[in-house]
Amino acid sequence: MERTLDIGCGKNKIPGALGLDIDAGLHPDILHDLNSYPYPIRDNAFNKIYAQHVTEHLDDPLKFSQECRRILKPGGSIFIETPHFSSRVAYFKPGHKRFFRILCLQV
């Protein structure tokens, strides 16, 4: 059975995915602060992980990626999207702590 996790799902959770978010008002399936480790998810739990516009808000993106790898099944996929550092959107939101450029990573 394929399982998908939408990290930082907000109000637009990916259909069929389990949603993880810090905002209880959005009614996520898993309520958790992404800056608190480990996440309340067992090892190798998901085939796919999506994190759209999440990493720029985190204190330690490397620790976040290590945690994603821990909960991802072997051979699974992680999709991370973040505003490009050259975009005004990257600097528009006060909660952005980091700025990124294109990164392709295969694990």
C-alpha positions as CSV (number, residue, x, y, z in Angstrom):
1,M,0.0,0.0,0.0
2,E,1.4,3.4,-1.0
3,R,1.3,6.0,1.7
4,T,1.9,9.8,1.1
5,L,2.7,12.4,3.7
6,D,2.1,16.1,3.1
7,I,4.4,18.0,5.4
8,G,3.1,21.6,6.2
9,C,-0.1,20.7,4.4
10,G,-1.9,23.8,5.5
11,K,-5.5,24.1,4.1
12,N,-4.6,22.6,0.7
13,K,-3.6,19.0,1.6
14,I,-2.7,16.7,-1.3
15,P,-5.7,14.5,-1.9
16,G,-5.2,11.0,-0.3
17,A,-2.2,12.1,1.7
18,L,-1.8,12.3,5.5
19,G,-1.3,15.9,6.5
20,L,1.2,17.2,9.0
21,D,1.0,20.8,10.2
22,I,1.6,22.9,13.3
23,D,-1.7,24.8,13.0
24,A,-4.4,23.0,14.9
25,G,-7.0,25.2,13.3
26,L,-6.3,23.6,9.9
27,H,-7.2,20.1,11.4
28,P,-4.1,18.2,10.2
29,D,-4.0,14.4,10.6
30,I,-0.7,14.9,12.6
31,L,-0.3,18.0,14.7
32,H,3.4,18.7,15.2
33,D,6.0,21.5,15.2
34,L,8.5,20.7,12.5
35,N,11.3,22.2,14.5
36,S,10.8,19.6,17.2
37,Y,12.6,16.3,16.6
38,P,12.0,13.4,16.1
39,Y,8.6,13.6,14.4
40,P,5.9,11.4,15.8
41,I,6.1,9.0,12.8
42,R,7.8,5.6,12.7
43,D,10.8,4.8,10.5
44,N,10.1,3.9,6.8
45,A,6.4,4.9,7.0
46,F,5.8,6.7,3.7
47,N,6.4,6.0,0.0
48,K,6.1,9.7,-0.9
49,I,6.7,12.9,1.1
50,Y,5.7,16.4,-0.1
51,A,7.0,19.6,1.6
52,Q,5.8,22.6,-0.3
53,H,7.0,26.0,1.0
54,V,8.1,24.5,4.3
55,T,11.9,24.4,4.5
56,E,12.3,28.2,4.3
57,H,10.5,28.4,7.7
58,L,12.6,25.9,9.5
59,D,15.5,26.4,12.0
60,D,17.6,23.5,10.6
61,P,16.7,22.4,7.1
62,L,19.5,19.7,7.2
63,K,17.9,18.1,10.3
64,F,14.5,18.3,8.5
65,S,15.9,16.4,5.5
66,Q,17.5,13.8,7.8
67,E,14.1,13.3,9.5
68,C,12.4,13.0,6.1
69,R,14.8,10.3,5.1
70,R,14.2,8.4,8.3
71,I,10.4,8.3,7.7
72,L,10.7,7.6,4.0
73,K,10.5,4.0,2.8
74,P,13.6,2.7,0.8
75,G,13.1,3.6,-2.8
76,G,10.6,6.3,-1.9
77,S,10.4,9.9,-3.2
78,I,10.6,13.3,-1.5
79,F,9.3,16.4,-3.3
80,I,10.5,19.7,-1.8
81,E,9.4,23.1,-3.2
82,T,10.6,26.4,-1.9
83,P,10.7,30.0,-3.3
84,H,13.9,30.7,-5.3
85,F,16.2,33.2,-3.5
86,S,15.9,35.6,-6.4
87,S,12.2,35.8,-6.2
88,R,10.6,38.7,-4.3
89,V,8.3,36.0,-2.8
90,A,11.3,34.6,-0.9
91,Y,11.6,37.9,1.0
92,F,8.0,38.8,1.2
93,K,6.9,36.6,4.2
94,P,8.5,37.5,7.6
95,G,8.5,33.8,8.7
96,H,11.1,32.9,6.0
97,K,14.4,32.1,7.8
98,R,16.4,30.7,4.8
99,F,16.7,31.3,1.1
100,F,17.4,28.6,-1.5
101,R,18.4,28.1,-5.1
102,I,17.8,25.1,-7.3
103,L,18.8,21.9,-5.7
104,C,18.3,18.4,-7.1
105,L,19.0,15.5,-4.8
106,Q,18.7,11.8,-5.3
107,V,18.8,9.5,-2.3
